[in-house]
Amino acid sequence: MTLIAKFINILGIFIIATLPMYGQVNGQDSSPKPKKPKITPLRYQPKKEQPVQATEQVQAQAEDLIAVGATAVDYPRNLNEVLAPNPIAVDLSKTTSYSPIALKGDLPYLPLPDPNFSSDKGNNKKGSTTSKTTTLKDGATVPPPSLSEPAPVDNTDTGKNPPSSNGISSGPISSTPGSTAPNLPLIQGLNTNLGSCEIPGASHFQRHPFPDDVSRWYMSGEYLMWWSKGANLPILATTGPAASNGILGNPGVVPIIGGGQIGQSMSSGFRFNTGYWFNPCHDWGIDANFFFLSDPTTTQTVSSNNYPLIARPFAAPNTVSTAIPGITVPGQFAELTAAPGVGTGSVAVNYTSFLWGADISLRRHWLDNGVSSLDWILGYRYLNLNENLNIYENFSGAAGTNFAGVNGTIYDQFHTTNSFNGGQVGLIFNRHVGRWTLNAVGKVALGATYSSVDINGGLAQYGPNFINTTVPGGLLALNSNIGHHSQTNFSVVPEFGINLGYDVTPHMRVMLGYTFLYWTGVMRPGDQINPVLDLKRVPVLSDPKYFPSIANVNSINTVQPNVLMKKTDFAAQGINFGVRFTW
């Protein structure tokens, strides 16, 4: 019994001594567990009430990052204005290659070093794991990144970089489990309200902080100094020897009004642009433009004070039953405004033009590399061109002639209106270099142009004697073409513009540029003048008292002048300068 008792005592002592080793008491683990280091992944901290960290600290962290292989990506715009007093940290475990981080200072973006980077210049090769240990300015050391077994993040206070109020330390660089690149320390001075944006078309990095100018609204105003393509003008007045009667083709006859273009002088106008981005990333937005261009009135006048003989030429298709001395028809003909022994007079031509338009488009930020960007637009465009061409002839019969006492004014008016409606596509290119900006816009619109032509004419007489007119009209506007006429045609409207801008302040830019606008399928007033006239329809020639030979003129089987409805094109180009605001 004594031996058995001793054995039991020894066994009990052994069991009691070994229980803490196995940690089992009543089937439960009673041994103390080792404390696991607390791992806090870096993430966006949307806290707003954070103190501003010193710029020197931020710059020092940036230089530390460069010391371990990070390289700066140039970005022209200054972020200082949008860096609010809110620290931000980035969860780099979700990044596979580069992750630009915005810094307060001269280094706007710092991408992560390449996973194959080695700070040992002699072993900076893909797959190399041998590199030097990097020493930061604060004395901390950074081992070379290990891609095989990344170490957990140590977010405890190192004594050198105190943790921020959000609990995330700005300590040395380490690696996060599952990441392929070393983590960056916390970068203070970023605005957490900004977040980050995708960069369309960028292959070397995926996201970037919101742009330095997070303004959503923009508006600009520009003064336009443009020159437009003049309106074609047929020959409206001639002069020559008295025996020539001013008829084209006779010896010595030359044009004194017409035979070229009118309205080629500089025009003034304004252009307004406004737009709104739907989010701070400037991914999608809406863009609208409005402009107008007013051409000053162009006047050409000739009088008998300078030209004793003034005639208004045209072509007559009529035949005559008896030859008329000095006149060959069918062929060129002329109505005399002033001539020696007939009377005095003058001819004046007035031309006015007014162009305006508007467009509205959906705008999409398409490509961006941090310095240059490309957006596309898709929308609607409207254009309106309004032109007037007025011809006035004043005459006064000379005493002792059949026209004595006959005074009056003959007027012809040609008015055209063109309205374009169509869809529009285009591209907007921007490049920023410091405070300088280069902006180029290319657009093309396809649609329909509704054109209307209004023709009017008449004869206003005063004095003791009057011409007995039997038909209405002036000279070029007669009863066969007077009225309102319209037509719709397909049109193409391309536009190109380039502007050089300078940012006076972060929200104000001055600009100087050039614009070219082209419009097909329009109708212009000078092209609607038909110089072929039926002599029987001209009022001033219908009275035998003043034109006895009219009785010998035969009628024609066609309607002349008819309505031409002739199409042409319109172009405007010039310089523009103005100012742009964002908010």
BELTAJO-V424366 format. One record per residue. N is the residue number from 1. RES is the residue in one small letter. SS is DSSP state (hx for helix, st for strand, lp for the rest). PHI is phi as a letter, one per 30 degrees, with the letter a starting at -180 (none if undefined). PSI is psi in whole degrees, -180 to 180 (999 if undefined). Layout:
BEGIN
n = {N N}
res = {RES RES}
ss = {SS SS}
phi = {PHI PHI}
psi = {PSI PSI}
END
This chain:
BEGIN
n = {1 2 3 4 5 6 7 8 9 10 11 12 13 14 15 16 17 18 19 20 21 22 23 24 25 26 27 28 29 30 31 32 33 34 35 36 37 38 39 40 41 42 43 44 45 46 47 48 49 50 51 52 53 54 55 56 57 58 59 60 61 62 63 64 65 66 67 68 69 70 71 72 73 74 75 76 77 78 79 80 81 82 83 84 85 86 87 88 89 90 91 92 93 94 95 96 97 98 99 100 101 102 103 104 105 106 107 108 109 110 111 112 113 114 115 116 117 118 119 120 121 122 123 124 125 126 127 128 129 130 131 132 133 134 135 136 137 138 139 140 141 142 143 144 145 146 147 148 149 150 151 152 153 154 155 156 157 158 159 160 161 162 163 164 165 166 167 168 169 170 171 172 173 174 175 176 177 178 179 180 181 182 183 184 185 186 187 188 189 190 191 192 193 194 195 196 197 198 199 200 201 202 203 204 205 206 207 208 209 210 211 212 213 214 215 216 217 218 219 220 221 222 223 224 225 226 227 228 229 230 231 232 233 234 235 236 237 238 239 240 241 242 243 244 245 246 247 248 249 250 251 252 253 254 255 256 257 258 259 260 261 262 263 264 265 266 267 268 269 270 271 272 273 274 275 276 277 278 279 280 281 282 283 284 285 286 287 288 289 290 291 292 293 294 295 296 297 298 299 300 301 302 303 304 305 306 307 308 309 310 311 312 313 314 315 316 317 318 319 320 321 322 323 324 325 326 327 328 329 330 331 332 333 334 335 336 337 338 339 340 341 342 343 344 345 346 347 348 349 350 351 352 353 354 355 356 357 358 359 360 361 362 363 364 365 366 367 368 369 370 371 372 373 374 375 376 377 378 379 380 381 382 383 384 385 386 387 388 389 390 391 392 393 394 395 396 397 398 399 400 401 402 403 404 405 406 407 408 409 410 411 412 413 414 415 416 417 418 419 420 421 422 423 424 425 426 427 428 429 430 431 432 433 434 435 436 437 438 439 440 441 442 443 444 445 446 447 448 449 450 451 452 453 454 455 456 457 458 459 460 461 462 463 464 465 466 467 468 469 470 471 472 473 474 475 476 477 478 479 480 481 482 483 484 485 486 487 488 489 490 491 492 493 494 495 496 497 498 499 500 501 502 503 504 505 506 507 508 509 510 511 512 513 514 515 516 517 518 519 520 521 522 523 524 525 526 527 528 529 530 531 532 533 534 535 536 537 538 539 540 541 542 543 544 545 546 547 548 549 550 551 552 553 554 555 556 557 558 559 560 561 562 563 564 565 566 567 568 569 570 571 572 573 574 575 576 577 578 579 580 581 582 583}
res = {m t l i a k f i n i l g i f i i a t l p m y g q v n g q d s s p k p k k p k i t p l r y q p k k e q p v q a t e q v q a q a e d l i a v g a t a v d y p r n l n e v l a p n p i a v d l s k t t s y s p i a l k g d l p y l p l p d p n f s s d k g n n k k g s t t s k t t t l k d g a t v p p p s l s e p a p v d n t d t g k n p p s s n g i s s g p i s s t p g s t a p n l p l i q g l n t n l g s c e i p g a s h f q r h p f p d d v s r w y m s g e y l m w w s k g a n l p i l a t t g p a a s n g i l g n p g v v p i i g g g q i g q s m s s g f r f n t g y w f n p c h d w g i d a n f f f l s d p t t t q t v s s n n y p l i a r p f a a p n t v s t a i p g i t v p g q f a e l t a a p g v g t g s v a v n y t s f l w g a d i s l r r h w l d n g v s s l d w i l g y r y l n l n e n l n i y e n f s g a a g t n f a g v n g t i y d q f h t t n s f n g g q v g l i f n r h v g r w t l n a v g k v a l g a t y s s v d i n g g l a q y g p n f i n t t v p g g l l a l n s n i g h h s q t n f s v v p e f g i n l g y d v t p h m r v m l g y t f l y w t g v m r p g d q i n p v l d l k r v p v l s d p k y f p s i a n v n s i n t v q p n v l m k k t d f a a q g i n f g v r f t w}
ss = {lp hx hx hx hx hx hx hx hx hx hx hx hx hx hx hx hx hx hx hx hx hx lp st st lp lp st st lp lp lp lp lp lp lp lp lp lp lp lp lp lp lp lp lp lp lp lp lp lp lp lp lp hx hx hx hx hx hx hx hx hx hx hx hx hx lp lp lp lp st st lp lp lp lp lp lp lp lp lp lp lp lp lp lp st lp lp lp hx hx hx lp lp lp lp lp lp st st lp lp lp lp lp lp st st lp lp lp lp lp lp lp lp lp lp hx hx hx lp lp lp lp lp lp lp lp lp lp st st lp lp lp lp lp st st lp lp lp lp lp lp lp lp lp lp lp lp lp lp lp lp lp lp lp lp lp lp lp lp lp lp lp lp lp lp lp lp st lp lp lp lp lp lp st lp lp lp lp st lp lp lp lp lp lp lp lp st st st lp lp lp lp lp lp lp lp st st st lp lp lp lp lp lp lp st st st st st st st st st st st st lp lp st st st lp lp lp st st st lp lp hx hx hx lp lp lp lp lp lp lp lp lp st st st st lp lp st st st lp lp lp st st st st st st st st st st st st lp lp lp lp lp lp st st st st st st st st st st st st st st st st st st st st lp lp lp lp lp lp st st st st st st st lp lp lp st lp lp lp st lp lp st lp lp lp st st st st st st st st st lp lp lp st st st st st st st st st st st st st st st st st st st st st st st st st st lp lp lp st st st st st st st st st st st st st st st st st st st st st st st st st st lp lp lp lp lp lp lp lp lp st st st st st st st st st st st st st st st st st st st st st st st st st st st lp lp st st st st st st st st st st st st st st st st st st st st st st st st st st st lp lp lp lp lp lp lp lp lp lp st lp lp lp lp st lp lp lp lp st st st st st st st st st st st st st st st st st st st st st st st lp lp st st st st st st st st st st st st st st st lp lp hx hx hx hx lp lp lp st st lp hx hx hx lp hx hx hx lp lp lp lp lp lp hx hx hx hx hx st lp lp lp lp lp lp lp lp lp lp lp lp lp lp st st st st st st st st st st st st st st st lp}
phi = {none d d d d d d d d d d d d d d d d c e d d d i c b h i c d c d d d d d d d d c c d d a d c d c c c c d d d d d d d d d d d d d d d d d c k d b d c d b d c d c e d c d d d b d b b c d d d c c c b c b d c d c d k c c d b b d d d d e d d b d d e d b d b d j d c c a d d c c d d d j d c b d d d c c d b d d d d c c d d d j c c d d d d d i c d c d d d b c c e j c c b d d c d d c d j c c d d d i b b d c d i d c c a c b b d e e d c c d c c b a b b b c c b c b c d d d d b d d c a b b l d d d d h i d e j d e i d b d c b j i a b b i c d d c c a b b b b b a b c d b d d h d b a b b b b b b b b c d d d c b b b b b d d c b e c b b c d a c c d d c b d b e c e i b c b d l d b a c d c b a e i c l c l a b b b c b b b b c b a a a b b d c b d c b a b j c c b b c c b b a b b b b b b b b b b c b b b c b b d d d i b d c e i c b l b c b b b b b b b b b c b a d b b a b b c b b c b i d c b c b b b b b b b c a c c c c b b c b b a a b c c a j d c b d d d c b d k c b c c b d c b d k c b b a c b d b b b d b b b b b c b b d d b d b b b c b b a b b b b b b c i c c b d d d c d c d c b d e d c d e d c d c e d c b e d d d c d c d c d c c b d c d d h d c a b b b b a l c b b a b b b b a}
psi = {-39 -39 -40 -41 -42 -39 -42 -42 -44 -42 -41 -43 -40 -44 -45 -37 -29 -14 -46 -29 -42 -17 33 116 113 38 7 155 115 2 146 136 139 141 129 140 135 122 117 110 145 136 171 132 95 55 141 -30 73 141 152 129 153 140 -34 -37 -42 -44 -38 -40 -38 -43 -32 -39 -42 -33 -28 8 -7 144 148 140 121 138 126 -26 150 130 -3 -33 -29 -2 102 168 58 118 155 143 153 133 98 -8 -15 5 135 -25 -84 148 95 135 131 135 154 114 -150 0 88 -46 135 109 159 150 154 141 -28 6 141 128 -10 109 -30 -15 27 71 156 129 -9 135 3 122 166 157 130 135 125 172 -30 4 -13 154 146 114 160 143 139 125 -12 -50 84 142 154 157 132 104 15 162 126 -9 -16 -38 94 145 152 176 -17 4 0 126 151 45 -164 167 139 -172 144 137 133 -9 162 7 153 145 155 154 168 131 114 160 7 155 113 -15 -17 -46 -147 163 151 144 108 135 -1 128 -21 -12 158 -36 155 157 164 150 159 -34 99 15 140 -29 145 149 142 152 136 141 133 131 89 158 131 159 126 161 137 142 117 171 119 -18 142 168 163 -169 156 -34 -14 -18 14 16 129 135 -23 152 134 -2 129 151 142 -13 130 -173 15 -132 156 149 38 8 168 139 148 150 -175 154 136 135 137 156 166 131 135 -20 165 -19 -10 42 -51 145 -177 139 135 147 148 137 160 152 118 120 127 151 127 127 133 127 137 147 167 -10 -29 -32 106 -33 123 126 155 105 155 176 135 120 -1 157 165 149 -29 137 141 121 131 0 131 114 150 147 -160 143 170 147 124 128 -42 140 149 130 2 -52 -178 164 -173 159 132 140 125 136 133 152 142 122 134 161 167 154 155 134 150 134 131 123 118 -59 147 132 17 -24 -45 150 158 125 152 154 151 123 -150 145 144 139 149 127 121 121 145 136 115 134 123 131 123 136 154 118 144 148 144 9 173 -19 8 131 -1 119 147 -175 131 131 141 132 129 119 127 145 130 128 123 136 129 171 151 139 156 177 144 121 136 138 130 129 100 -126 -6 144 133 123 131 137 129 126 152 135 138 133 -155 141 121 118 135 143 122 123 134 152 160 178 117 121 150 154 -177 -29 150 151 129 91 138 -11 150 164 174 -106 -54 -20 107 -178 -10 -19 -5 139 -172 129 146 160 150 133 155 139 154 133 94 152 141 138 148 137 139 123 155 127 103 -43 171 -17 15 130 135 147 149 130 -171 143 141 129 135 145 121 160 39 164 132 152 -40 -29 -12 1 119 114 8 116 140 118 -29 -16 -9 119 -44 -12 2 -12 114 -21 -36 -19 79 -28 -6 -24 -21 -3 133 152 161 161 -10 163 116 135 140 174 123 -42 50 133 150 -159 169 142 145 140 158 -173 157 144 147 -158 149 138 147 149 999}
END
